[in-house]
Amino acid sequence: MNTFGWRTRLKYGLVAGGLGWLAGWLVSFPFEFAIAWRYVDGKIHRLPLAMVEGSLIWAGFTVFMALIGFLPLILPAFLLISPGWIVRWSRWLIPAAPLAAILAVNERMGLLHPYHFRHPSAIRDFFFSGPNFFVITFALAVMWIYSALAGRRLRADRAPAAG
C-alpha cells in the first residue's frame, strides 16, 4: 500500500502552508497594529478603517511572501523527500527551516554584507519587523505542521488493525 503518494504529500504540504501563513500573519499582526496606530496619529476614530485597509494589504503581501518561498522551495521538497525521513529528522529540520529562511531573507536584503556585521543597526531594525517575524513563523509552522501530519500518518499505518 502506497501510504504517501504525491497527492497525500501535496495535500499535507498545502495544509501546512495555509496554516503556516495564518500563524505568520497572526504573529506579525502587532506590527500591523503599530503601523496603523502611527498612521492615524492619535485620531482613534480612524483606527478601525486603517486596521482593515492595513490588514488586507498585509494579508496580500504575506500571501505573496509565502508563495515565493513555498512554491519553488518547500513544496518540491515535500513532494520529493520521503515523509519518513522528514519525520525522523524533524528535530533538526524544524529549527533549521526558520534559520534558513532568515538567512535567505537577510541575503536578499543585503544584510549579510560584512559592513552590517560591524554596524549591526540595520540587522537589528530588520530583525524586529513584521516581515521578518512572518518569515520565521511561517517556516517554523510549515515544517512543524507537515512533520506532525506525516508522523501521525506513519504511526497510524504502523498500528495493528483492530479486529
N, C-alpha and C positions, 0 to 999 in steps of 0.2 A: 504494500500500500504506500503510495506516494503522499506522505503527510504534509510536505511542504512544496507544493507545486508553485509555479510562478504566480498564479492567481492569489494564493494564500499569502505569499510574500508581499505581493503588491497591495493586497487589502490591509495587511498589518502595517506596511510602510505608510500607506495613506492615512490610516487611523493615527499612527504615531506622529505623522507630520501635522495633521489637523489639530490634535491635542497639544502638540508641541508649540504650534503657532498660538493657540489660545493661552497656554501657560506663559509664553513670552510676552504676549500682549498684556496680560493681567499684571505681570511683574513690572513691565515698563509703564504702566498706567500712572503711577505717581509722578513720573517725569512729565507726562502729558498734562496732568493737573497743574503742575508748577508752571508750565509754559502758558496754559490758559489763564492762570491767575495773574501772571505777569502781563499777559496781553490785555486783560480787562482793566488793568491799572486801578484796582480797588473798587470799581463800579460793579458791585455784586449782582445787580440785575442782568448784566451782560454775560455772567459766567455760564449759565446753562447753554445758551446758544454757542458760546465759544467752546464749551466742552463737547457738544455734539459735532460741531464742524471739525474740531481738532481730532476727536476720536475717529471720525470717518476717514480723515486724511491719514492719520497714523495707522489705522487698520489697513488701508490700501498700501501704504509704504511698507508695513511689516509683512503683508502677504507677498509683495514683490521681493523683499529681502529673503523671506523663507523659500520662495520658489527658486531664487538664484542659487541658493545653497543646496536645496533639497533635490531638485530635478537632475542636475548634472553630477552630483557627488553622492548624496546619501541614498537615493532610490536605486541607482545601479548597484551600489554596494549591497543593499538589502536583497536585490534580485540575484546577485551573483555569488555572494558569500553564504556558506552554509549557516542556517539559523542555529544549529547546534554549536558551531564554532563561536558565533556571536554570543550565545548564552554562556558558553564555557569561559570566554574571555571578557565577560561583561564587567567584572570588577575593574578591569583596566580600560575597557572601551568607554564606559560611562564617564569617567573623569577626563579621558583623552579627547572626547568629542568636543566639549566646550573649549578645551585648551587649543585644539586645532582651529576651531572657529575664531577664537581671539587672535591667534597668530595670523590667520588668513585676513581678517578684517584689518588688523594693525599693519600688515604688509601692504594691503590695498590703500590704506590711508597714508602710507609713507612714514608710519610711526616707528618702524624698526630700523630707521636710519641711525647711524652712530651719534648724530647730533642730539637726538632726543634722549639718548641714554645719559648724556652729560647735562642736558637741560630737560628734565622729565615733566615739565608743566603741561605740555600738550598731551602726553600719555595720560597723565593724571586727570586732565579735563575730559578726555575722551572716554576714559575708563568709567567715570561716574556720569554716564549719559544714557538716555533711553535706548538708542540703537545698540550700544554695547551690552546692556543688560538683556535686551531682547535676544541678541545672538547667543549669549551664554545660556540663557534659559531654554531657548529653542533647541540648541544642540544637545543639552543635557536631557531635556524631556523626551526628545525624539529617540535618543539611544536607550534611555531607561524604559520607555513605554514599549518600544519594539522588543527589547530583550525580555521584558516581563511577559508580553503576549506570546513570544516564541517559547519561552521557558514553560509557561503554563500549558501550551500545546504539546510540547515534548513530554512533560510529566503525565499529561492525560493519555498520550499514546503508549507510554510505558506501563501505566497502571493496568493491573489484571482486570479483565472484564468480569463484571458481577454476573453470576449466572446461577 
